[in-house]
Amino acid sequence: MTTNIGHNVMDFAEFFQDKQTASAQEAAQNLAWMNTKLCVPLVMKDLIHGEQPLDEQAIYALHDMISDFEIDTALLAIASGALQIMRGIKATYPAAYVLAMECERIICAYGEEWLEQNMTGETDHDYLMSILRDLPEDFESLTDLIQMATGQLDDRTAQELLEILEIQAGAHMAVAEEFVAVMDLNDKEDAEIEASVAAIPKNAGNNVVAFPAPAN
């Protein structure tokens, strides 16, 4: 059984459309702006269609670009880039469809907030902290699905592009895991401090030993 990615991938403009305030045209413009800002999806589109050569310089540039991204930006760039590859080759096998669906999910989950922060130029650190624990799992899922899809491809250019994304997803996953480990350690230390404070008797502050005043 085969599935045509070209006919089943959803229109991502709807993910960025506030149905009460934004028109479909505005939503499409927002999506185009996101892809332009990420750059990776547009580069992948050009490469998969042969509009640019996939030489050593292009491969190095892609690695360099994605490795410099912040973690949430890298996740969106990798997902959007993989989706462009699947669309470009019109993949018709299950692993490609599952990969495309995971890319959809990631863009839907993180794209709108990322877009808003980048349009305003303000970073919501509380939001970043709230999603950080989920990112290692998202990167791991992308890595596994990209690897599966790559193994079923005959298109050499698509294989090489997916291998770049797989390497970068694995690298950013390791960074995300380190952040989570630090967060867990801080949480543990905070819990230990709170437990120590709670163990102090309530009247401990009254146990003051009075020293005689020094003789004149």
Number of C-alpha atoms within 10 A of each C-alpha: 5 11 16 16 23 15 9 12 16 13 9 15 17 15 19 22 19 13 10 6 7 12 13 14 11 15 19 19 14 19 21 14 15 22 19 13 16 21 17 23 23 16 18 25 21 17 20 22 14 11 11 13 14 16 10 9 9 14 15 11 12 19 14 12 15 23 16 11 14 10 21 17 17 22 28 24 26 26 28 25 25 28 24 22 25 24 21 18 17 15 22 16 16 17 21 28 24 17 24 29 18 19 27 20 15 19 20 17 13 16 22 18 14 19 18 15 12 14 13 8 9 9 12 11 8 8 11 13 13 9 12 17 17 13 19 24 14 18 26 17 18 26 23 15 21 26 19 16 22 21 11 14 17 9 12 11 18 22 19 14 20 23 16 18 26 22 16 22 29 18 14 24 23 15 15 21 17 13 16 18 13 12 15 13 12 12 12 12 12 12 12 12 12 11 11 10 11 10 9 10 9 9 7 8 8 8 7 7 6 6 6 6 6 5 4 3
